[in-house]
Amino acid sequence: MPHDISFKTVQTFFNKVQWEKVVQKAPNTPRGQRLFPSRTPKNDKNYNFRIDKGSDVNGKPELIIQANKNATDKKVRDSAQKNSHDILAKATVDTKIDANGERVRVELEKDFKERR
């Protein structure tokens, strides 16, 4: 589903993500569970977005970016209130060659732009 959330807004979130921890945590996290940030009302508000674990695709964990309903940013909040499970971006991560998360971040940025 197309969205009108600015790329700058999602980049601000990506700059706060602890990518190494997300990549390390992803293989052992059940599908549908949150990877980042921890689930608190304060985090949901301040980070605007969340990263959830998707399916495993060819043995690689999928990372899914979704909007939070009580986000500070109005466009993010409006998007989440329409559908809090709408996928704003998704990508798989090869934990063996992308331990720092740089590659998956680039893929998520690309997918985010394509879904606009």
C-alpha positions in Angstrom: 0.0 0.0 0.0 1.5 3.4 -1.0 2.3 5.9 1.7 3.4 9.5 1.9 5.9 9.2 4.7 9.1 11.1 3.9 12.3 9.3 3.2 14.0 11.7 5.6 11.7 10.5 8.4 12.6 6.9 7.9 16.3 7.7 7.6 16.2 9.4 11.0 14.9 6.2 12.4 17.5 4.1 10.6 20.2 6.3 12.0 19.0 5.4 15.5 18.8 1.6 14.9 21.5 -0.6 16.5 21.9 -2.6 13.4 24.5 -5.1 14.7 22.1 -6.0 17.6 19.1 -6.3 15.2 21.0 -8.6 12.8 22.4 -10.7 15.7 18.9 -11.0 17.3 16.9 -11.7 14.1 17.7 -15.5 13.5 16.4 -16.5 17.0 13.4 -14.2 17.2 10.0 -15.7 16.3 8.1 -14.4 13.3 6.0 -11.3 14.1 8.0 -10.3 17.2 9.7 -6.9 17.5 13.4 -6.6 17.0 13.8 -2.9 17.6 13.1 -0.7 19.6 11.9 -2.5 22.7 8.1 -2.3 23.0 7.2 0.6 25.2 4.8 3.6 24.6 7.8 6.0 24.9 9.8 4.1 22.3 6.8 3.8 20.0 6.3 7.6 20.2 10.0 8.6 19.9 11.1 6.2 17.2 8.0 6.5 15.1 8.7 3.1 13.5 9.6 -0.5 14.5 11.4 -3.4 13.0 9.6 -6.7 13.3 10.9 -10.2 12.3 9.2 -11.5 9.2 9.5 -15.0 7.7 12.7 -16.8 7.0 13.4 -16.6 3.3 15.9 -19.2 2.0 17.3 -19.4 5.5 17.6 -15.7 5.9 15.6 -13.6 8.4 13.3 -11.0 6.9 13.2 -7.5 8.6 9.9 -5.6 8.3 9.5 -1.8 8.9 6.1 -0.7 10.3 4.7 2.5 11.6 3.7 3.0 15.2 0.2 4.2 16.1 1.3 6.7 18.7 4.3 8.1 16.6 5.3 11.7 17.1 5.4 12.3 13.3 1.9 12.9 12.0 2.2 11.1 8.6 3.7 8.1 10.4 0.9 8.1 13.0 -1.8 8.5 10.3 -0.4 5.6 8.3 -0.3 3.4 11.4 -3.8 4.3 12.3 -5.0 3.3 8.9 -3.2 -0.1 9.2 -0.5 -0.6 11.9 0.5 -3.9 10.1 1.1 -2.2 6.8 4.6 -3.1 5.5 6.6 0.1 4.7 9.7 -1.8 3.8 11.1 -5.3 4.0 14.3 -7.1 3.2 16.2 -10.2 4.2 19.5 -10.2 5.9 22.4 -12.6 5.5 23.7 -12.7 9.0 26.9 -14.4 7.9 28.1 -11.6 5.6 26.2 -8.5 6.9 26.9 -8.7 10.7 26.8 -4.9 10.9 23.6 -4.5 9.0 24.9 -2.1 6.4 23.6 -4.1 3.4 20.1 -4.7 4.9 19.8 -1.1 5.7 20.4 -0.2 2.0 17.9 -2.8 0.9 15.3 -1.5 3.3 15.8 2.1 2.1 15.4 1.0 -1.5 12.2 -1.0 -0.7 10.8 2.0 1.3 11.3 4.3 -1.7 9.7 1.7 -4.1 6.6 1.4 -1.9 5.9 5.2 -2.0 
